[in-house]
């Protein structure tokens, strides 16, 4: 009997119970102290991490619509401007430690608006109810439910596309930052190379000027240079001709 009862529990409710029993998710979603309701503490993080794992989408509004379809109501009446706020939901049959009540949670039938009945006929015979009305209402109800499923499916697709767009935008920003870093590095390298060339040119010019000044200045001590010392010829002064008669060569020895 228990197995049969467990099978009748809606899949959505089973997934919700599994999420609430996961202790690693208590910072995002958990039962309240009295166990009569549960709260989602960080809706944005819950949509990004929990919904894709259990419900194959990351659309918070779609999750809220599903809760409403199964009769869950939001306790807080405040209007939430951001999904990052904390939300609290409850259901009379969804209580902590009472899985025996979960089978009574059913998906709500779509609402069908009915027009007011026309005025009573003046005929003496009362109108007989048409047998086609119930079948027509059931047919319209089925079509409306199918449309609701289609809207929910399209909302999930839109949510996934929004997630992909956000991820693509973040990747583009990351690539743009890397490109700016590369351009800045190349600019710095070019400036360093230009500065090195200017420094090298300045040093070469200084060397050329120093070499030019050294080559144009005279030597500091020209008298001591070997080039300025000219050999003195050895000359022997001969006596005058008039004295050749008395010249005695032996005196030279």
VENBELSUL-V828155 format. One record per residue. N is the residue number from 0. RES is the residue in three letters. SS is DSSP state (~ for helix, > for strand, _ for the rest). Layout:
N	RES	SS
N	RES	SS
This chain:
0	UNK	_
1	UNK	~
2	UNK	~
3	UNK	~
4	UNK	~
5	UNK	~
6	UNK	~
7	UNK	_
8	UNK	_
9	UNK	_
10	UNK	~
11	UNK	~
12	UNK	~
13	UNK	~
14	UNK	~
15	UNK	~
16	UNK	~
17	UNK	~
18	UNK	~
19	UNK	~
20	UNK	~
21	UNK	_
22	UNK	~
23	UNK	~
24	UNK	~
25	UNK	_
26	UNK	_
27	UNK	_
28	UNK	>
29	UNK	>
30	UNK	>
31	UNK	_
32	UNK	_
33	UNK	_
34	UNK	_
35	UNK	_
36	UNK	>
37	UNK	>
38	UNK	>
39	UNK	>
40	UNK	_
41	UNK	_
42	UNK	~
43	UNK	~
44	UNK	~
45	UNK	~
46	UNK	~
47	UNK	~
48	UNK	~
49	UNK	_
50	UNK	~
51	UNK	~
52	UNK	~
53	UNK	~
54	UNK	~
55	UNK	_
56	UNK	_
57	UNK	_
58	UNK	_
59	UNK	~
60	UNK	~
61	UNK	~
62	UNK	~
63	UNK	~
64	UNK	~
65	UNK	~
66	UNK	~
67	UNK	~
68	UNK	~
69	UNK	_
70	UNK	_
71	UNK	_
72	UNK	>
73	UNK	>
74	UNK	_
75	UNK	_
76	UNK	_
77	UNK	_
78	UNK	_
79	UNK	_
80	UNK	_
81	UNK	_
82	UNK	_
83	UNK	_
84	UNK	_
85	UNK	_
86	UNK	>
87	UNK	>
88	UNK	>
89	UNK	>
90	UNK	>
91	UNK	_
92	UNK	_
93	UNK	>
94	UNK	_
95	UNK	_
96	UNK	_
97	UNK	_
98	UNK	~
99	UNK	~
100	UNK	~
101	UNK	~
102	UNK	~
103	UNK	~
104	UNK	_
105	UNK	_
106	UNK	_
107	UNK	_
108	UNK	_
109	UNK	_
110	UNK	_
111	UNK	_
112	UNK	_
113	UNK	_
114	UNK	_
115	UNK	_
116	UNK	_
117	UNK	_
118	UNK	_
119	UNK	_
120	UNK	_
121	UNK	_
122	UNK	_
123	UNK	_
124	UNK	_
125	UNK	_
126	UNK	_
127	UNK	_
128	UNK	_
129	UNK	_
130	UNK	_
131	UNK	~
132	UNK	~
133	UNK	~
134	UNK	~
135	UNK	~
136	UNK	~
137	UNK	~
138	UNK	~
139	UNK	~
140	UNK	~
141	UNK	~
142	UNK	~
143	UNK	~
144	UNK	~
145	UNK	~
146	UNK	~
147	UNK	~
148	UNK	~
149	UNK	~
150	UNK	~
151	UNK	~
152	UNK	~
153	UNK	~
154	UNK	~
155	UNK	~
156	UNK	~
157	UNK	~
158	UNK	~
159	UNK	~
160	UNK	~
161	UNK	~
162	UNK	~
163	UNK	~
164	UNK	~
165	UNK	~
166	UNK	~
167	UNK	~
168	UNK	~
169	UNK	~
170	UNK	~
171	UNK	~
172	UNK	~
173	UNK	~
174	UNK	~
175	UNK	~
176	UNK	~
177	UNK	~
178	UNK	~
179	UNK	~
180	UNK	~
181	UNK	~
182	UNK	~
183	UNK	~
184	UNK	~
185	UNK	~
186	UNK	~
187	UNK	~
188	UNK	~
189	UNK	~
190	UNK	~
191	UNK	~
192	UNK	~
193	UNK	~
194	UNK	~
195	UNK	~
196	UNK	~
197	UNK	~
198	UNK	~
199	UNK	~
200	UNK	~
201	UNK	~
202	UNK	~
203	UNK	~
204	UNK	~
205	UNK	~
206	UNK	~
207	UNK	~
208	UNK	~
209	UNK	~
210	UNK	~
211	UNK	~
212	UNK	~
213	UNK	~
214	UNK	~
215	UNK	~
216	UNK	_
217	UNK	_
218	UNK	_
219	UNK	_
220	UNK	_
221	UNK	~
222	UNK	~
223	UNK	~
224	UNK	_
225	UNK	~
226	UNK	~
227	UNK	~
228	UNK	_
229	UNK	_
230	UNK	_
231	UNK	_
232	UNK	_
233	UNK	_
234	UNK	_
235	UNK	_
236	UNK	_
237	UNK	_
238	UNK	_
239	UNK	_
240	UNK	~
241	UNK	~
242	UNK	~
243	UNK	~
244	UNK	~
245	UNK	~
246	UNK	_
247	UNK	_
248	UNK	~
249	UNK	~
250	UNK	~
251	UNK	~
252	UNK	_
